Each structure stands twice: as C-alpha cells, then as structure tokens.
Amino acid sequence: MPKPKPLSKELIKGAMSQTLSNRAAARYLNCSYQHYKKWAKLYESDTHDNLFEQHKNQSGKGIPKFLRSGGKEPALTDIIEGRIDASSFSPEKIKYRLITEGHLLEECAICKFNERRVSDYKMPLLLNFKDGNKKNYRKENIELLCYNHYFLTVGDIFSDKQIKGIEDHVPVNQATVEWEMDDYTRQRLVELGLDKPEEEYGSDLISKI
Ligand SMILES: [Zn+2]
C-alpha cells in the first residue's frame, strides 16, 4: 500500500457517495480503514457528529432501493435490461450486486431458505436463469434457489465424480480457508445481532478458520 496521504473532505464525501459503508469507502479510496477513519472523523457532517459517524449510520439502513451510478462498475440496470453484454463482467459480482442493490431477495425463491454457514457466512443459494440463457439477467428470468430446489427443479449440482469424492472413505478434509467478510455480510450480521459493529474490529479483516 502506498504511503498514507491526507484525505480531503471532498475525497471522503465522494467515496461515501459511491459506497454503503465506511469500510467500502476506505477500499474505494485505496487506503487502510484506520487511515480513512482518522480523516473521516475530522470532518463535520450536517446530520451527525462527523462524516465517519454519518456513513456508519447510513450503512445500517439495509439494502438500498436506488442504483449506484458512475464509477467503474456498469449500471446494473443496463445489464438487467440487456443494454450491456453481461459476459464481460464477473457473474459472481453481478449476483452480489443483484442482492445488495435490492433486485433479488437473498433467499430461495421457492422455500425462502436463507441460513448462513457459520464458518464463512456463505448461503447455499444458486442463481438460476429460467430460460437457460446465462446472459439474460432480466428480472423475470432470474431467481435464487437453494441447493435442494435447484436439484429438484433444474438439475444436478454435483457431478457423479464430485459425489463419489464426498462419499468415499477418505476423511473429510478440514482445509484452511482464508476469507474476508464483505461489508454487506457484516452489515446483515450486525443487524441480526450475530456480529459486532465494524469499528470493534481491527483494520485487518482477514481471518483464518
Ligand atoms: Zn428452497
């Protein structure tokens, strides 16, 4: 990371307008969270004690109903309405944005399953394209399905070889997974009372399990 540089109020406000949390704003500015926090706390806010407090509260409000515009990312509406070819963007990222920007509820469309795995907070939901065209992100064509309902209504999730691997006599490999909890997940967990607010953590989010 480059040597920390002073962050002007305009820079911080600009980052806040493009993000939903302080952590995301720090990432947007390509600086450490601690560095961002130090500067954001220095500037006055119209509604809160300072800009840091303002952005923290904003992030607690949940899924935004508006679309983010500008920046490097394409407007999601262009992908949803077919104006931009989705194939040049990461499907994983589009799926994440469909959820965080309020186009898809993070639950199985059939049974409403929405539980997270304790170890990494992932949810077993797959994005299904009803017409089989994986570039067609039109609202009526996409849905999230739990593994069971994907299996029952669409098809196999695991190949025969993968199932064989799961069920053979080799002990389950408890591999070390390195992961970083994203802002969206953390925010949801705090809302659900399952995690503490981000300021209670250090600057390094990478955890090992
Ligand atoms: Zn389901």
Boltz pocket constraint, residues with backbone or C-beta under 6 A from the ligand:
constraints:
  - pocket:
      binder: B
      contacts: [[A, 108], [A, 109], [A, 110], [A, 111], [A, 112], [A, 113], [A, 145], [A, 146], [A, 147], [A, 148], [A, 149]]
      max_distance: 6.0
